[in-house]
Amino acid sequence: MFYGFSMNPSTLPLLSDAKSRSISAENFTGAPNSGAMATEGTGAHSARLLGKGWKVSPCYQVQPGEVFRMVDIEGSGAIQSMWMTGYVGRDLILRMYWDDQEQPSVECPVSDFFAAAWNTNDRDIFDPNFMQLNSAMIAVNPNRGMNCFWTMPFRKHAVMTVENRSDKPRTVFYQVNYTLTEVPEEAAYFHAQFRSAVPLKKGEEYTILDGVKGKGHYVGTAMHVGLNGTGKWWGEGEVKFYMDGDEYPTICGTGTEDYFLGAYDWDVGGEYRPYNSLYAGMYYVRPAHHYDNQMRFSMYRWHVPDPIRFDSDLKVTIQDLGWYEDGLYKPRRDDIYTVAYWYQTLPTAPFPKLPDPLELEIS
């Protein structure tokens, strides 16, 4: 029987009894026959001559210190896509809770969750050229339209919150599209965790994910690197997957650009060449000149055709590794931010505490 739970091109012709719903600032509950009914909201002044049904509540303003309960769904089903814009930056923290678990299964700054860590509309820190992310699972489209297509199942209850950790109101536009339907017994729960090291201590491996307990599979990495210093190529580090009690990794890659499905320093004609594809990319580099000082990179790798499966535990690391002038490997001390994406059974182990807002600020 097809439940309409997880969709792809081959299942599109199949009919089911699944119900389509959507939550936004025009329909806070997602209930049927309940959209475009607002008489008050952020667009009320602009719609004052038109009245109900004319874009009265297109967004929500999250006040300083407020935890906005953006999504609250009772029943069984799955979030199938979501779109957000408005304020983009690290002041807003996105959390997701499945089936009344106290511990969140997702905890990330909003911009990092959408693999867009360097994006901010607080001020123009970087050059004004917008770098678009085109991938199967996450898309960041002009101008800062952030989209996610990870399937997120729940059996009893789904809650999504946005916390404003700044001292300013932050405007959020959002639409969360979901289905109410039966969820197969074998379906696991979506997770995402943010980590950072600013800078990484010299000689230490960077931990992308650790402390995972349960059965599941790892499905993606978003990584942002800010280089500290000039010199040789910086991305010799191996990505390692330790699962189910490994002392040494079962899966060990050959280098940073190789893990993100590139090769040879992403070097074409003496410059880094950004790229987007369905499941991997290095979509942002600034400045464009090769081996320049204070360069910044954004990368993603989605393990959709090749998830990393584990039965009891998982740890994922990467080395921050470059070169000395004489050809020896050089442990580096760069600024690194990552989000790990995976599915697993509940309960979720507690996450490390998020850095303070000032520690997350992009300088």
Summary of the structure (lengths in Angstrom):
residues: 363
radius of gyration: 21.1
end to end distance: 52.5
largest distance: 72.7
contacts: 1124
relative contact order: 0.19
helix: 4%
strand: 42%
